């Protein structure tokens, strides 16, 4: 037994040394990146929320359990790692005690003889074994060889995944071998409960005492050896997430939804554009070292599961963007250039030419780590972040790279340049006169207060109309409907009219942070001077920017989306839908309202209160809703690659055979409306089909109006 203990401890020392060496390498590589003190501060200041996140996301596997049966299988395999730690405590205890006393009958103090623990150990090991079978079936069924691009495993390192499944299998069968032999030799600490081990023991008992004694020693060494080999494999593979996922969850941003885009930082401090030095400050991400340590933690934590990829509207319409590959390509490049990044000045001169050649490869470029088409295909919809089980923040990576391309390289789609010029010169993406912002008011049969100095004291809300709501004909219908509903409900509101400018969302999401900052500060000054406290907005992009991003610049307001306010007014009886609307309606969730801000219920609540309405959900809805294609400044860029995202979404809507498609966003209204018009022209959609805002449905029912005739 002494020899067994020596072999076991030597194996352990070697494996721990290899693991520690790898861990040190990963730490040093991550800290090459930019500081991110705000992540630590957030985790420290929100300890309660972070504890809940660990319980729900890590231990509770909330996101993974949305995906059954794979989520269920992963739940049991993950919990096997925790519960079977007790078996390894017993194994090492038996190793040491056997060497000292000659009898390896160790048990954990206090709990080590409880039948409940014995049952739990065997149950979770058996459940994990079944889970491995499920994983194998899922991987074969969803193999890229069979499904090609549509497989969520497309691009993943499949060999490593199969190796890890094999190693977990080895952990389980050696566990049962060791425990069964220990039962037969009398060294097992439990008298009952270990139902699987007892079954295996019954099969081994005819071999005799000597054979079972040998099997106990061999099984003990095998069980420890397999675990140690598995440990080394984990830290050198994608299964590193076993250790890094809790950290990534801890340091991720955890508002109720994705909320704000992160402000630009340099050296861990907020970037002040007035004092920024282009020679020393970091503007976005132009090279790998510009990535923060949290970005490197994202690289390490990616499980290559492909859930982000399977939900991405760009990938699903044959564009080159895969959120998964965006992370993996950067990770693989980081590992390749790590010898240079970690070397001193003198050491760098002696590096292999292959490493030095990689340094000339741009982070973004035609021959770069990330192709420009990948970067500009993103709609910022957040489907990737929402579905990622380990809280990787893909949008932060994309925005940082876009910022460098736009602000330093001046490299971005040409048509987006027109939008930026219009924002800078006219305060709206279309370049229209600011005087046109109040023209819709003249089409109402009641008076609307236009603020020219201070908000009137009896006015509760500032109605933030937004560029589309004021200037785009289809969106203006929503604006007028909301204004009428607020008037009917007796809600006092005012508008800024010509004093309103774009919130800056398109500029920020494109990567032009300087222009966003300029527009935001201008609007904040206007709002503060007017004494605005409460705002209602019809555009989810404006809503998100005003509520979540303006506080970064000192603009703090109580902001609601119009569907939230209207649902409240209906609930309070201040708006009463009376006239039935006998139509089948399918609702499209705007990304910046739904995933980014978790507003799913209120638009549906409004439709549910309208008599006669039959709602039919599309199969991709709520947190799995499919983007219209307009976010991330894509509204002002041509979609030249693959199928148009808005066409894909309308194709899905048509499967519900709707009379109307409803939404709650002017961008979605335009994008879906354009796709529906194309479908009408090709005869694929009925002529009466149109897309409307939920506010338009509500005003029809409240006022008893006939449906508007759709434009030809």
C-alpha positions as CSV (number, residue, x, y, z in Angstrom):
1,X,0.0,0.0,0.0
2,X,3.0,2.3,0.6
3,X,4.0,1.9,-3.0
4,X,0.5,2.7,-4.2
5,X,0.5,5.9,-2.1
6,X,3.9,7.0,-3.4
7,X,2.8,6.5,-7.0
8,X,-0.4,8.4,-6.4
9,X,1.3,11.3,-4.7
10,X,4.0,11.5,-7.4
11,X,1.3,11.6,-10.1
12,X,-0.5,14.3,-8.2
13,X,2.6,16.5,-7.8
14,X,3.3,16.2,-11.5
15,X,-0.3,17.1,-12.6
16,X,-0.5,20.0,-10.1
17,X,2.8,21.4,-11.4
18,X,1.6,21.2,-15.0
19,X,-1.7,22.8,-14.1
20,X,-0.2,25.5,-12.1
21,X,2.2,26.3,-14.9
22,X,-0.7,26.7,-17.4
23,X,-2.7,28.7,-14.9
24,X,0.2,31.1,-14.5
25,X,0.6,31.4,-18.3
26,X,-3.1,32.2,-18.7
27,X,-3.0,34.8,-15.9
28,X,0.0,36.5,-17.3
29,X,-1.5,36.6,-20.8
30,X,-4.8,38.1,-19.6
31,X,-3.0,40.8,-17.6
32,X,-1.2,41.9,-20.8
33,X,-4.5,43.4,-21.7
34,X,-6.1,46.6,-20.5
35,X,-7.2,47.1,-16.8
36,X,-10.9,46.8,-16.1
37,X,-11.4,48.2,-12.6
38,X,-15.1,48.8,-13.2
39,X,-15.7,45.1,-13.4
40,X,-14.2,44.5,-9.9
41,X,-16.0,47.6,-8.5
42,X,-19.4,46.3,-9.9
43,X,-18.9,42.9,-8.4
44,X,-17.9,44.4,-5.1
45,X,-20.7,46.9,-5.0
46,X,-23.4,44.3,-6.0
47,X,-22.3,41.4,-3.9
48,X,-25.9,40.2,-3.3
49,X,-26.7,40.2,-7.0
50,X,-23.5,38.5,-7.8
51,X,-24.2,35.7,-5.2
52,X,-27.6,35.2,-6.7
53,X,-26.0,35.1,-10.2
54,X,-23.6,32.3,-9.1
55,X,-26.5,30.3,-7.6
56,X,-28.8,30.8,-10.6
57,X,-26.3,30.8,-13.5
58,X,-23.5,28.5,-12.3
59,X,-25.1,26.1,-9.9
60,X,-28.7,26.4,-11.2
61,X,-27.6,26.3,-14.9
62,X,-30.5,28.7,-15.8
63,X,-29.5,29.4,-19.4
64,X,-28.6,25.8,-20.2
65,X,-31.8,24.4,-18.9
66,X,-33.6,26.4,-21.5
67,X,-32.1,23.9,-24.0
68,X,-33.4,20.4,-23.3
69,X,-32.3,17.7,-23.3
70,X,-28.7,19.0,-23.6
71,X,-29.2,21.4,-20.7
72,X,-30.5,18.6,-18.5
73,X,-27.6,16.4,-19.4
74,X,-25.1,19.2,-18.7
75,X,-26.8,19.9,-15.3
76,X,-26.2,16.4,-14.1
77,X,-22.6,16.2,-15.5
78,X,-21.8,19.6,-13.9
79,X,-23.2,18.6,-10.6
80,X,-21.2,15.3,-10.8
81,X,-18.1,17.4,-10.6
82,X,-19.2,19.0,-7.3
83,X,-20.6,15.9,-5.6
84,X,-17.8,13.5,-6.7
85,X,-15.3,15.8,-5.1
86,X,-16.3,13.9,-1.9
87,X,-15.3,10.6,-3.6
88,X,-11.8,12.1,-4.4
89,X,-11.5,13.2,-0.8
90,X,-12.2,9.6,0.2
91,X,-9.8,8.3,-2.4
92,X,-6.9,10.5,-1.2
93,X,-7.8,9.7,2.4
94,X,-7.6,6.0,1.6
95,X,-4.3,6.5,-0.2
96,X,-2.7,8.2,2.8
97,X,-4.4,6.1,5.5
98,X,-3.5,2.9,3.7
99,X,0.2,3.9,3.6
100,X,0.2,4.8,7.3
101,X,-2.0,2.0,8.8
102,X,-2.1,-0.5,6.0
103,X,-6.0,-0.4,5.9
104,X,-7.5,2.0,3.4
105,X,-10.9,2.4,5.2
106,X,-10.9,6.2,5.4
107,X,-14.1,8.1,5.7
108,X,-14.9,11.8,5.7
109,X,-15.4,13.0,9.3
110,X,-19.0,13.5,10.4
111,X,-20.7,12.8,7.0
112,X,-18.5,10.0,5.6
113,X,-20.7,7.1,6.6
114,X,-24.1,8.5,5.8
115,X,-26.1,6.3,3.4
116,X,-27.6,9.5,1.9
117,X,-24.1,10.6,0.7
118,X,-23.4,7.1,-0.7
119,X,-26.6,7.2,-2.6
120,X,-26.0,10.7,-3.9
121,X,-22.5,9.8,-5.1
122,X,-23.7,6.8,-7.0
123,X,-26.8,8.5,-8.3
124,X,-25.0,11.6,-9.7
125,X,-22.3,9.3,-11.3
126,X,-25.0,7.2,-13.0
127,X,-26.9,10.3,-14.1
128,X,-23.6,11.8,-15.5
129,X,-23.1,8.5,-17.4
130,X,-26.5,8.9,-19.0
131,X,-25.7,12.5,-19.7
132,X,-22.6,11.5,-21.5
133,X,-24.7,9.2,-23.7
134,X,-27.0,12.1,-24.4
135,X,-24.1,14.4,-25.3
136,X,-22.7,11.8,-27.7
137,X,-26.1,11.4,-29.4
138,X,-26.5,15.2,-29.6
139,X,-23.1,15.7,-31.2
140,X,-23.6,13.0,-33.7
141,X,-27.1,14.2,-34.6
142,X,-25.8,17.8,-34.9
143,X,-22.5,17.0,-36.6
144,X,-21.2,19.7,-39.0
145,X,-20.6,16.8,-41.4
146,X,-24.3,16.2,-41.5
147,X,-25.8,19.7,-41.0
148,X,-23.0,21.8,-42.4
149,X,-23.3,25.5,-41.6
150,X,-26.6,25.0,-39.7
151,X,-24.9,22.9,-37.0
152,X,-24.1,25.0,-33.9
153,X,-20.9,23.0,-33.6
154,X,-19.7,24.3,-37.0
155,X,-16.2,25.7,-36.4
156,X,-15.8,24.2,-32.9
157,X,-12.9,22.0,-31.9
158,X,-14.7,18.7,-32.0
159,X,-11.8,16.3,-31.3
160,X,-11.2,17.9,-27.9
161,X,-14.9,17.6,-27.0
162,X,-14.9,13.8,-27.7
163,X,-11.7,13.4,-25.7
164,X,-13.3,15.1,-22.7
165,X,-16.4,12.9,-22.9
166,X,-14.1,9.9,-23.0
167,X,-12.2,11.1,-19.9
168,X,-15.4,11.8,-18.0
169,X,-16.5,8.2,-18.9
170,X,-13.2,6.9,-17.5
171,X,-13.7,8.9,-14.3
172,X,-17.0,7.2,-13.8
173,X,-16.2,3.6,-14.6
174,X,-13.0,3.7,-12.5
175,X,-15.0,5.2,-9.6
176,X,-17.4,2.2,-9.7
177,X,-14.5,-0.3,-10.0
178,X,-12.7,1.1,-7.0
179,X,-15.8,1.5,-4.8
180,X,-17.1,-2.0,-5.7
181,X,-13.8,-3.6,-4.9
182,X,-13.7,-1.7,-1.6
183,X,-17.1,-3.0,-0.7
184,X,-15.8,-6.6,-1.2
185,X,-12.7,-6.0,0.9
186,X,-14.6,-4.4,3.7
187,X,-12.9,-1.0,3.3
188,X,-16.0,0.8,2.0
189,X,-17.2,3.5,4.5
190,X,-20.9,3.1,3.7
191,X,-23.1,0.2,4.7
192,X,-25.9,1.0,2.3
193,X,-27.0,3.6,-0.3
194,X,-24.3,3.0,-3.0
195,X,-26.7,1.1,-5.2
196,X,-24.6,1.0,-8.4
197,X,-21.4,0.3,-6.6
198,X,-23.1,-2.6,-4.7
199,X,-24.3,-4.0,-8.0
200,X,-20.8,-3.9,-9.5
201,X,-19.5,-5.4,-6.2
202,X,-21.8,-8.4,-6.6
203,X,-20.4,-9.0,-10.1
204,X,-16.8,-8.9,-8.8
205,X,-17.4,-10.9,-5.6
206,X,-16.9,-14.3,-7.3
207,X,-13.3,-13.3,-8.2
208,X,-12.3,-13.8,-4.6
209,X,-10.7,-11.7,-1.9
210,X,-7.2,-11.5,-3.4
211,X,-8.4,-10.3,-6.8
212,X,-10.7,-7.7,-5.2
213,X,-7.9,-6.5,-3.0
214,X,-5.7,-6.0,-6.1
215,X,-8.6,-4.4,-8.0
216,X,-9.2,-2.0,-5.1
217,X,-5.5,-0.8,-5.3
218,X,-5.5,-0.7,-9.1
219,X,-9.0,1.0,-9.2
220,X,-7.8,3.6,-6.7
221,X,-4.7,4.5,-8.7
222,X,-6.7,4.5,-12.0
223,X,-9.4,6.7,-10.6
224,X,-6.8,9.2,-9.3
225,X,-4.7,9.0,-12.5
226,X,-7.7,9.6,-14.8
227,X,-8.7,12.6,-12.7
228,X,-5.2,14.1,-12.9
229,X,-4.9,13.5,-16.7
230,X,-8.4,15.1,-17.1
231,X,-7.3,18.1,-15.0
232,X,-4.3,18.7,-17.3
233,X,-6.5,18.3,-20.4
234,X,-9.1,20.8,-19.0
235,X,-6.6,23.6,-18.5
236,X,-5.2,23.1,-22.0
237,X,-8.7,22.9,-23.7
238,X,-12.0,24.6,-24.1
239,X,-13.1,22.8,-20.9
240,X,-11.1,25.4,-19.0
241,X,-14.6,27.0,-18.6
242,X,-15.0,24.6,-15.7
243,X,-12.8,26.9,-13.7
244,X,-13.3,30.3,-15.5
245,X,-17.1,30.3,-16.0
246,X,-17.8,31.3,-12.4
247,X,-15.3,34.1,-12.7
248,X,-16.8,35.3,-16.0
249,X,-20.2,35.3,-14.5
250,X,-18.9,37.2,-11.5
251,X,-17.3,39.9,-13.6
252,X,-20.0,40.3,-16.3
253,X,-22.4,43.2,-16.3
254,X,-25.7,42.2,-14.7
255,X,-28.4,44.8,-15.3
256,X,-31.9,43.5,-16.0
257,X,-31.0,43.0,-19.6
258,X,-27.9,44.0,-21.5
259,X,-28.7,47.7,-21.2
260,X,-25.9,50.2,-21.9
261,X,-22.9,49.8,-24.2
262,X,-19.7,50.2,-22.3
263,X,-18.1,53.7,-22.5
264,X,-14.6,53.9,-23.9
265,X,-11.7,53.4,-21.5
266,X,-8.0,53.8,-21.8
267,X,-5.7,52.3,-19.1
268,X,-8.9,51.4,-17.1
269,X,-10.0,55.0,-16.9
270,X,-12.9,56.7,-18.8
271,X,-11.6,58.3,-21.9
272,X,-12.0,62.1,-21.9
273,X,-12.1,63.2,-25.6
274,X,-11.1,66.7,-24.8
275,X,-7.9,65.6,-23.0
276,X,-7.2,62.3,-25.0
277,X,-3.7,61.8,-26.4
278,X,-3.8,59.8,-29.7
279,X,-0.2,58.7,-29.1
280,X,-0.7,57.2,-25.6
281,X,-4.5,56.6,-25.2
282,X,-6.3,53.5,-26.4
283,X,-9.1,54.2,-28.9
284,X,-11.1,51.0,-29.0
285,X,-9.4,47.8,-30.0
286,X,-6.8,48.0,-32.7
287,X,-4.5,45.2,-31.5
288,X,-4.9,42.2,-29.2
289,X,-3.2,44.0,-26.3
290,X,-6.0,46.6,-26.3
291,X,-8.4,43.9,-25.1
292,X,-9.2,44.1,-21.4
293,X,-8.5,41.2,-19.0
294,X,-12.2,40.6,-19.0
295,X,-12.0,40.1,-22.8
296,X,-9.3,37.5,-22.3
297,X,-11.5,35.9,-19.7
298,X,-14.2,35.7,-22.3
299,X,-11.7,33.9,-24.6
300,X,-10.8,31.4,-22.0
301,X,-14.4,30.7,-21.0
302,X,-15.9,30.0,-24.4
303,X,-17.3,26.4,-24.4
304,X,-17.7,26.3,-28.2
305,X,-21.2,25.1,-27.7
306,X,-22.4,27.4,-30.5
307,X,-25.7,28.5,-28.9
308,X,-24.7,32.1,-29.7
309,X,-24.1,31.1,-33.3
310,X,-27.4,29.2,-33.6
311,X,-29.3,32.4,-32.5
312,X,-27.4,35.0,-34.5
313,X,-29.5,36.7,-37.2
314,X,-26.3,37.4,-39.3
315,X,-25.2,33.7,-39.2
316,X,-28.7,32.5,-39.9
317,X,-28.9,34.6,-43.1
318,X,-25.5,33.3,-44.5
319,X,-23.3,36.2,-43.4
320,X,-19.8,35.6,-42.1
321,X,-20.4,36.6,-38.5
322,X,-20.4,33.8,-36.0
323,X,-20.3,35.2,-32.5
324,X,-18.6,31.9,-31.4
325,X,-15.8,32.2,-34.0
326,X,-15.4,35.9,-33.3
327,X,-14.2,34.8,-29.8
328,X,-12.4,31.7,-30.8
329,X,-10.4,33.4,-33.6
330,X,-9.2,36.0,-31.2
331,X,-8.4,33.4,-28.6
332,X,-6.4,31.2,-31.0
333,X,-4.5,34.3,-32.2
334,X,-3.8,35.3,-28.6
335,X,-2.2,31.9,-27.9
336,X,-0.1,32.0,-31.1
337,X,1.3,35.5,-30.3
338,X,1.6,34.8,-26.5
339,X,5.4,34.1,-26.7
340,X,5.8,37.7,-28.0
341,X,3.4,39.3,-25.7
342,X,4.9,37.7,-22.6
343,X,8.5,38.1,-23.6
344,X,10.9,40.9,-22.6
345,X,12.5,43.2,-25.1
346,X,15.7,41.2,-25.4
347,X,13.8,37.9,-25.6
348,X,11.6,39.1,-28.4
349,X,14.6,39.4,-30.7
350,X,15.2,35.7,-30.5
351,X,11.6,34.5,-31.2
352,X,10.8,32.2,-34.1
353,X,10.0,34.0,-37.3
354,X,6.6,32.4,-37.4
355,X,5.6,34.2,-34.2
356,X,7.1,37.5,-35.5
357,X,5.2,37.1,-38.8
358,X,1.9,36.8,-36.9
359,X,2.5,40.2,-35.3
360,X,2.1,41.8,-38.7
361,X,-1.4,40.3,-39.0
362,X,-4.0,43.1,-38.2
363,X,-6.7,42.4,-35.7
364,X,-9.3,43.6,-38.3
365,X,-8.7,43.5,-42.0
366,X,-9.1,41.6,-45.3
367,X,-6.2,39.3,-44.1
368,X,-6.7,40.0,-40.4
369,X,-7.8,37.9,-37.5
370,X,-11.3,39.3,-37.9
371,X,-12.6,40.1,-41.4
372,X,-14.4,43.5,-41.8
373,X,-17.5,41.8,-43.1
374,X,-17.7,39.9,-39.8
375,X,-17.5,43.1,-37.8
376,X,-20.1,45.0,-39.9
377,X,-22.6,42.2,-40.1
378,X,-23.5,42.6,-36.4
379,X,-26.9,44.1,-35.5
380,X,-26.1,44.4,-31.8
381,X,-29.3,42.4,-31.2
382,X,-27.8,40.7,-28.2
383,X,-29.1,37.2,-29.0
384,X,-25.5,35.9,-28.6
385,X,-25.1,37.4,-25.1
386,X,-28.6,36.3,-24.0
387,X,-28.0,32.7,-24.9
388,X,-24.4,32.3,-23.8
389,X,-24.4,30.0,-20.8
390,X,-21.1,31.5,-19.4
391,X,-21.9,35.2,-19.9
392,X,-19.5,36.1,-22.7
393,X,-20.2,39.6,-23.9
394,X,-19.7,39.4,-27.7
395,X,-21.2,42.9,-28.3
396,X,-18.4,44.6,-26.2
397,X,-15.8,42.9,-28.4
398,X,-17.5,44.1,-31.6
399,X,-18.0,47.6,-30.4
400,X,-14.4,48.0,-29.3
401,X,-13.1,46.8,-32.7
402,X,-15.6,49.1,-34.5
403,X,-14.5,52.1,-32.5
404,X,-10.9,51.6,-33.6
405,X,-11.9,51.1,-37.2
406,X,-14.1,54.2,-37.3
407,X,-12.2,56.6,-35.1
408,X,-8.6,55.7,-35.9
409,X,-8.7,53.9,-39.3
410,X,-11.7,55.7,-40.7
411,X,-12.6,52.3,-42.2
412,X,-16.4,51.6,-42.3
413,X,-19.1,51.1,-44.9
414,X,-19.4,54.2,-47.0
415,X,-23.2,54.7,-46.6
416,X,-22.7,54.9,-42.8
417,X,-20.5,57.9,-43.4
418,X,-23.6,59.8,-44.8
419,X,-25.5,59.0,-41.7
420,X,-22.6,60.3,-39.5
421,X,-22.4,63.5,-41.4
422,X,-26.2,64.0,-41.1
423,X,-26.0,63.4,-37.4
424,X,-23.2,65.9,-37.0
425,X,-24.7,68.6,-39.2
426,X,-28.5,68.2,-38.7
427,X,-28.9,66.1,-35.6
428,X,-30.7,63.2,-37.3
429,X,-29.7,60.4,-39.6
430,X,-31.7,61.6,-42.6
431,X,-30.2,65.1,-42.7
432,X,-33.6,66.7,-42.5
433,X,-34.2,70.2,-41.0
434,X,-34.8,70.3,-37.2
435,X,-37.9,72.4,-37.9
436,X,-39.6,69.3,-39.4
437,X,-39.5,67.6,-36.0
438,X,-42.8,69.3,-34.9
439,X,-44.8,69.0,-38.2
440,X,-46.6,65.9,-37.0
441,X,-48.2,68.0,-34.2
442,X,-50.1,70.0,-36.7
443,X,-51.9,66.8,-37.9
444,X,-53.6,66.4,-34.4
445,X,-56.9,67.8,-33.4
446,X,-55.7,68.9,-30.0
447,X,-52.8,71.1,-28.8
448,X,-49.4,69.6,-27.8
449,X,-47.1,71.6,-25.6
450,X,-43.7,72.3,-27.3
451,X,-41.0,73.2,-24.8
452,X,-39.1,76.3,-25.7
453,X,-37.6,76.9,-22.2
454,X,-38.9,75.0,-19.2
455,X,-41.3,72.1,-18.8
456,X,-44.7,73.4,-17.5
457,X,-45.2,72.6,-13.9
458,X,-48.3,70.5,-14.5
459,X,-46.6,68.4,-17.2
460,X,-45.8,64.9,-16.1
461,X,-43.8,63.5,-19.0
462,X,-41.6,64.7,-21.8
463,X,-42.5,62.7,-24.9
464,X,-39.2,61.9,-26.6
465,X,-40.4,61.5,-30.1
466,X,-37.1,60.4,-31.7
467,X,-35.8,60.9,-35.2
468,X,-37.9,58.2,-36.8
469,X,-41.0,59.1,-34.9
470,X,-40.8,62.7,-36.0
471,X,-39.4,62.4,-39.5
472,X,-40.3,58.9,-41.0
473,X,-43.9,58.7,-42.3
474,X,-44.7,55.2,-41.1
475,X,-43.2,55.9,-37.6
476,X,-45.1,59.1,-37.4
477,X,-48.4,57.1,-37.2
478,X,-47.1,55.6,-34.0
479,X,-46.1,59.0,-32.7
480,X,-49.6,60.4,-33.3
481,X,-51.3,57.3,-31.8
482,X,-49.3,57.6,-28.6
483,X,-50.0,61.3,-28.4
484,X,-53.7,60.7,-28.8
485,X,-53.7,57.9,-26.2
486,X,-51.9,60.0,-23.7
487,X,-54.4,62.9,-24.4
488,X,-57.4,60.6,-23.9
489,X,-55.9,59.2,-20.7
490,X,-55.4,62.7,-19.3
491,X,-51.7,62.4,-19.1
492,X,-50.0,65.8,-19.4
493,X,-47.0,65.7,-21.7
494,X,-44.8,68.0,-23.8
495,X,-42.3,67.6,-26.6
496,X,-39.0,69.3,-27.4
497,X,-39.8,69.7,-31.1
498,X,-36.8,71.4,-32.9
499,X,-34.8,71.3,-29.6
500,X,-34.7,67.5,-29.8
501,X,-31.7,65.8,-31.5
502,X,-30.7,62.2,-32.1
503,X,-29.8,60.4,-28.9
504,X,-26.6,59.3,-30.6
505,X,-27.4,55.6,-30.6
506,X,-26.6,55.0,-34.3
507,X,-23.2,56.7,-33.9
508,X,-22.3,54.8,-30.7
509,X,-23.4,51.4,-32.2
510,X,-21.4,52.2,-35.3
511,X,-18.3,52.9,-33.2
512,X,-18.2,56.7,-33.5
513,X,-18.1,57.3,-29.7
514,X,-17.0,60.9,-30.0
515,X,-20.1,61.9,-32.0
516,X,-22.3,60.0,-29.6
517,X,-20.7,61.9,-26.7
518,X,-21.3,65.2,-28.4
519,X,-25.0,64.5,-29.2
520,X,-25.6,63.0,-25.7
521,X,-24.1,66.0,-23.9
522,X,-26.1,68.4,-26.1
523,X,-29.3,66.5,-25.2
524,X,-28.5,66.2,-21.5
525,X,-27.9,70.0,-21.3
526,X,-31.3,70.6,-23.1
527,X,-33.1,68.2,-20.8
528,X,-31.6,69.5,-17.6
529,X,-32.2,73.1,-18.6
530,X,-35.8,72.2,-19.3
531,X,-36.1,70.5,-15.9
532,X,-37.1,67.2,-17.3
533,X,-37.5,64.3,-14.8
534,X,-39.7,61.8,-16.6
535,X,-39.5,60.7,-20.2
536,X,-41.6,58.4,-22.4
537,X,-40.1,57.2,-25.6
538,X,-41.5,55.2,-28.5
539,X,-38.2,54.1,-29.9
540,X,-36.5,51.3,-28.0
541,X,-33.1,52.6,-29.1
542,X,-33.9,56.0,-27.7
543,X,-35.4,54.4,-24.6
544,X,-32.2,52.3,-24.0
545,X,-29.9,55.2,-24.6
546,X,-31.8,57.7,-22.4
547,X,-32.4,55.2,-19.6
548,X,-29.1,53.2,-19.6
549,X,-26.4,55.2,-21.4
550,X,-27.0,58.9,-20.5
551,X,-26.3,58.2,-16.8
552,X,-22.7,57.5,-17.9
553,X,-22.6,61.2,-18.8
554,X,-24.6,62.6,-15.9
555,X,-28.1,62.5,-17.5
556,X,-30.3,60.7,-15.0
557,X,-34.0,60.5,-15.8
558,X,-37.0,58.2,-15.1
559,X,-37.5,56.7,-18.6
560,X,-40.3,54.4,-19.8
561,X,-41.2,52.9,-23.1
562,X,-44.6,53.8,-24.5
563,X,-45.8,50.2,-24.2
564,X,-45.0,50.2,-20.5
565,X,-46.9,53.5,-19.9
566,X,-49.9,52.5,-22.1
567,X,-50.2,49.1,-20.4
568,X,-50.2,50.8,-17.1
569,X,-52.9,53.3,-18.3
570,X,-55.1,50.4,-19.6
571,X,-54.6,48.5,-16.3
572,X,-55.7,51.6,-14.3
573,X,-58.8,52.0,-16.5
574,X,-57.7,55.3,-18.0
575,X,-57.7,53.8,-21.4
576,X,-60.4,51.3,-22.3
577,X,-60.3,49.3,-25.5
578,X,-63.9,48.7,-26.5
579,X,-64.2,48.1,-30.3
580,X,-63.3,44.5,-31.2
581,X,-60.5,44.0,-33.7
582,X,-61.2,40.6,-35.2
583,X,-57.7,39.9,-36.5
584,X,-54.9,37.3,-36.0
585,X,-51.8,39.2,-35.0
586,X,-48.2,38.1,-34.5
587,X,-46.0,40.2,-32.4
588,X,-42.3,40.9,-33.2
589,X,-40.1,41.6,-30.2
590,X,-37.7,44.6,-30.8
591,X,-34.3,43.6,-29.6
592,X,-33.5,46.8,-27.7
593,X,-36.8,46.6,-26.0
594,X,-36.8,42.8,-25.3
595,X,-33.4,41.3,-24.8
596,X,-31.7,44.6,-23.9
597,X,-34.3,45.8,-21.4
598,X,-36.5,42.7,-20.7
599,X,-39.7,44.4,-21.7
600,X,-41.7,41.4,-23.1
601,X,-45.0,41.4,-21.2
602,X,-46.4,44.9,-21.6
603,X,-46.9,44.9,-25.4
604,X,-48.6,41.6,-25.2
605,X,-50.7,42.8,-22.2
606,X,-52.0,45.6,-24.4
607,X,-53.0,43.3,-27.2
608,X,-54.6,40.9,-24.8
609,X,-56.9,43.7,-23.6
610,X,-58.1,44.5,-27.1
611,X,-61.3,42.6,-27.8
612,X,-61.2,40.2,-30.7
613,X,-57.5,40.0,-31.2
614,X,-56.1,36.6,-31.6
615,X,-52.3,36.5,-30.9
616,X,-50.1,33.9,-32.5
617,X,-46.4,33.8,-31.5
618,X,-43.7,33.1,-34.0
619,X,-41.5,30.2,-33.0
620,X,-38.6,32.6,-32.3
621,X,-40.0,35.1,-29.8
622,X,-39.2,36.9,-26.5
623,X,-35.6,36.1,-25.4
624,X,-35.1,34.1,-28.6
625,X,-36.7,36.7,-30.8
626,X,-35.2,37.2,-34.2
627,X,-33.8,40.7,-35.2
628,X,-35.4,42.9,-37.9
629,X,-31.9,43.8,-39.1
630,X,-31.8,47.5,-38.2
631,X,-29.8,47.5,-35.0
632,X,-26.1,48.2,-34.6
633,X,-26.5,51.1,-37.1
634,X,-27.3,48.5,-39.8
635,X,-30.4,50.6,-40.6
636,X,-28.1,52.8,-42.6
637,X,-25.9,50.2,-44.2
638,X,-26.6,48.1,-47.3
639,X,-27.1,44.4,-46.7
640,X,-25.1,42.9,-49.5
641,X,-24.3,39.4,-48.1
642,X,-26.7,36.5,-47.8
643,X,-30.4,36.8,-47.3
644,X,-31.8,40.0,-45.9
645,X,-32.5,39.7,-42.2
646,X,-35.9,41.5,-42.4
647,X,-37.0,39.1,-45.2
648,X,-36.1,36.1,-43.0
649,X,-38.1,37.5,-40.1
650,X,-41.1,38.2,-42.3
651,X,-40.9,34.7,-43.8
652,X,-41.2,33.5,-40.2
653,X,-44.1,35.8,-39.5
654,X,-46.0,34.6,-42.6
655,X,-45.9,31.0,-41.2
656,X,-48.5,32.2,-38.6
657,X,-50.8,33.4,-41.4
658,X,-51.4,36.8,-39.7
659,X,-53.7,39.6,-40.6
660,X,-51.3,42.1,-39.0
661,X,-47.7,42.0,-37.7
662,X,-47.4,44.2,-34.6
663,X,-44.2,45.6,-33.0
664,X,-43.1,48.4,-30.7
665,X,-40.2,50.0,-32.5
666,X,-40.0,52.4,-35.5
667,X,-36.9,50.7,-36.9
668,X,-38.8,47.3,-36.8
669,X,-41.8,49.0,-38.4
670,X,-39.7,50.2,-41.3
671,X,-37.7,47.0,-41.8
672,X,-40.6,44.6,-41.5
673,X,-42.8,46.9,-43.6
674,X,-40.2,46.9,-46.4
675,X,-40.0,43.2,-46.4
676,X,-43.8,42.8,-46.4
677,X,-44.1,45.1,-49.4
678,X,-41.6,42.9,-51.3
679,X,-43.7,39.8,-50.3
680,X,-46.9,41.5,-51.6
681,X,-45.2,42.3,-54.9
682,X,-44.2,38.7,-55.3
683,X,-47.6,37.4,-54.3
684,X,-46.3,35.7,-51.2
685,X,-48.3,37.8,-48.8
686,X,-51.9,39.0,-48.9
687,X,-52.5,42.6,-49.9
688,X,-54.2,43.5,-46.6
689,X,-51.2,42.5,-44.5
690,X,-49.4,45.4,-42.8
691,X,-47.1,46.0,-39.9
692,X,-48.3,48.3,-37.1
693,X,-47.3,49.4,-33.7
694,X,-49.3,48.1,-30.7
695,X,-50.2,51.7,-30.0
696,X,-52.0,51.8,-33.4
697,X,-54.0,48.7,-32.5
698,X,-54.9,50.2,-29.1
699,X,-56.0,53.6,-30.5
700,X,-58.2,51.8,-33.1
701,X,-60.0,49.9,-30.3
702,X,-60.2,52.9,-27.9
703,X,-61.6,55.2,-30.6
704,X,-63.5,52.6,-32.7
705,X,-61.6,53.4,-35.9
706,X,-61.7,51.2,-39.0
707,X,-58.3,49.7,-39.9
708,X,-56.1,51.9,-42.1
709,X,-55.8,50.9,-45.7
710,X,-52.3,49.6,-46.3
711,X,-50.1,51.5,-48.7
712,X,-49.9,49.9,-52.1
